[in-house]
Amino acid sequence: MHLLRREIHWITAVSVWVAVFMLAFASYAQETSPIETLKQRDAALRALGGSTTEAVRDSLVRQAVVSGFDFERHSRISLGRYWRERTEAEREEFVSVLRQWTENRALDKLRKRSDKTTYDGEETRGSRSLVRTTVWYKGTKTLVDYKMELKQGDWLIYDMVIDGASVALANRDAFYKKISRSSYEELLSTLRAKTLETE
């Protein structure tokens, strides 16, 4: 149970970084490199400022997450071998549920903005890119690597590696445990309830 809670911590962490990243993503992805796209994130957050109401900010975050994140690929990695067992309709349902689950956590965590972010490097090969960043929050340093892919002119993020731990693979480990102890349907139910707990 302790191990699963640690895994859930990593799963929840994705929401923070996805929300922050996506606020600037849609406007700049096509014209800039992956690392420049990330840099635009902070400017977009500052632009929201105190004049933006919580309701408007929540709406912007939801729109940004949906438009700039490759949920289909993230879902496929997260579900692993169980993805292959799903029908097309079930896959679409899972992507939708995981997207909603991620959006809700993004809204919960958005207020925890970083004190400082440094952009440490970019490794791009063809349509794939890895951008390395360091995030400082209340004196604590966190290494955050963004895995992105260029699709139809847009750089889409499909996974993040936080202090060496892949969010998608942490999802997979937790999802496998949930399915083995109950069922795939129960996993969907817990995701819809915005929780992932062992019984």
C-alpha positions in Angstrom: 0.0 0.0 0.0 2.9 2.4 0.8 4.4 1.7 -2.5 1.2 2.3 -4.4 0.8 5.6 -2.5 4.2 6.7 -3.7 3.2 5.7 -7.3 0.0 7.8 -7.0 2.1 10.7 -5.9 3.9 10.6 -9.2 0.7 10.2 -11.1 -0.7 13.2 -9.4 2.4 15.2 -10.1 1.8 15.0 -13.9 -1.2 17.3 -13.5 0.9 20.2 -12.2 3.4 20.1 -15.0 0.9 19.3 -17.7 -1.3 22.3 -16.7 1.6 24.7 -16.5 3.1 23.5 -19.8 -0.1 23.6 -21.8 -1.0 27.2 -21.0 1.5 28.4 -23.5 1.5 25.4 -25.8 -1.2 26.0 -28.4 -0.1 29.5 -29.4 3.6 28.8 -29.9 4.2 25.1 -30.7 4.1 25.3 -34.5 6.6 28.3 -34.8 9.1 27.4 -32.1 11.4 24.6 -30.9 10.3 22.4 -28.0 12.5 24.3 -25.5 11.2 27.6 -26.7 7.7 26.4 -26.3 8.4 25.5 -22.7 9.8 28.9 -22.1 6.6 30.5 -23.3 4.8 28.7 -20.5 6.0 31.0 -17.7 5.0 34.1 -19.7 1.5 32.7 -20.2 1.1 32.0 -16.5 2.2 35.5 -15.6 -0.3 36.9 -18.1 -3.1 35.2 -16.2 -2.2 37.1 -13.0 -4.6 38.1 -10.3 -7.0 39.8 -12.7 -8.2 36.4 -14.0 -11.0 34.8 -12.1 -10.6 31.2 -10.9 -13.4 30.1 -13.2 -11.7 31.6 -16.2 -8.4 30.2 -15.2 -9.9 26.7 -14.8 -11.4 26.9 -18.3 -8.2 28.0 -19.8 -6.3 25.1 -18.2 -8.8 22.6 -19.4 -8.7 23.9 -23.0 -4.9 24.0 -22.9 -4.5 20.5 -21.6 -6.9 19.0 -24.2 -5.3 20.9 -27.1 -1.7 20.3 -26.4 -1.3 16.9 -24.8 -1.2 13.6 -26.6 -3.6 11.7 -24.3 -4.0 8.8 -26.7 -0.3 7.9 -26.6 0.0 8.7 -22.8 -3.0 6.4 -22.2 -1.5 3.6 -24.4 1.8 3.7 -22.4 0.0 3.9 -19.1 -2.3 1.0 -19.8 0.4 -1.2 -21.3 -0.6 -4.7 -22.2 -4.2 -4.0 -21.2 -4.4 -1.4 -24.0 -4.0 -4.2 -26.5 -6.9 -6.1 -25.0 -9.3 -3.2 -25.3 -11.7 -2.7 -28.2 -11.6 0.6 -30.1 -14.6 1.9 -28.2 -13.0 0.9 -24.8 -9.8 2.7 -25.8 -11.6 5.9 -26.6 -13.4 5.7 -23.3 -10.2 5.1 -21.4 -8.5 8.1 -23.0 -11.5 10.3 -22.1 -11.5 9.1 -18.5 -7.8 9.6 -18.1 -8.0 13.0 -19.7 -10.7 14.1 -17.2 -8.8 12.7 -14.3 -5.7 14.6 -15.3 -7.5 17.8 -15.9 -9.1 17.7 -12.4 -5.7 17.3 -10.8 -4.3 20.1 -12.9 -6.9 22.4 -11.5 -6.2 21.3 -8.0 -2.4 21.8 -8.3 -2.1 24.8 -10.6 -1.7 27.3 -7.7 1.6 25.6 -6.7 3.7 27.5 -9.3 7.4 27.1 -9.3 9.6 29.8 -7.9 12.1 29.3 -10.7 12.5 27.1 -13.7 15.7 26.6 -15.7 15.7 25.1 -19.2 18.8 22.9 -19.3 18.9 21.4 -22.7 17.0 19.9 -25.7 17.6 16.6 -27.5 15.7 16.4 -30.7 15.8 13.7 -33.2 13.4 13.9 -36.1 9.9 14.1 -34.7 10.9 13.3 -31.1 12.3 15.6 -28.5 13.4 15.5 -24.8 13.6 18.8 -23.0 15.3 18.9 -19.6 14.3 21.4 -17.0 15.0 22.1 -13.3 12.1 23.4 -11.2 12.6 25.1 -7.9 9.7 25.3 -5.4 10.2 26.5 -1.8 13.9 25.6 -1.9 13.4 22.1 -3.3 14.9 21.2 -6.7 13.0 18.9 -9.0 14.3 17.6 -12.3 11.6 17.5 -14.9 12.1 16.1 -18.4 9.4 16.5 -21.0 9.0 13.9 -23.7 7.4 15.4 -26.8 6.5 14.4 -30.4 5.8 16.6 -33.4 2.4 15.8 -34.8 0.9 17.8 -37.7 3.1 20.8 -36.9 2.5 20.8 -33.1 4.9 19.6 -30.4 2.7 17.4 -28.1 3.8 16.2 -24.7 3.1 12.5 -24.0 5.2 11.8 -20.9 7.2 13.4 -18.2 10.1 12.1 -16.2 10.2 13.7 -12.7 13.4 13.1 -10.7 14.0 10.0 -12.9 10.5 8.5 -12.7 8.3 8.4 -15.7 4.7 9.4 -15.0 3.3 7.1 -17.6 5.2 4.1 -16.3 4.2 5.0 -12.7 0.6 5.0 -14.0 1.2 1.6 -15.6 2.5 0.1 -12.4 -0.4 1.4 -10.3 -3.0 0.5 -13.0 -1.7 -3.0 -13.3 -2.0 -3.5 -9.5 -5.5 -2.1 -9.5 -6.6 -4.4 -12.4 -5.0 -7.5 -10.9 -6.6 -6.9 -7.6 -10.1 -6.1 -8.9 -10.8 -5.4 -12.6 -10.3 -3.1 -15.5 -13.8 -1.8 -14.9 -13.0 -1.0 -11.3 -9.9 1.0 -12.5 -12.2 3.1 -14.7 -14.5 3.6 -11.7 -11.8 4.8 -9.4 -10.4 7.2 -12.1 -13.8 8.6 -12.6 -14.1 9.2 -8.9 -10.7 11.0 -9.1 -9.0 8.6 -6.8 -6.8 5.5 -7.1 -6.7 3.5 -3.9 -6.2 -0.1 -2.9 -8.9 -1.8 -0.9 
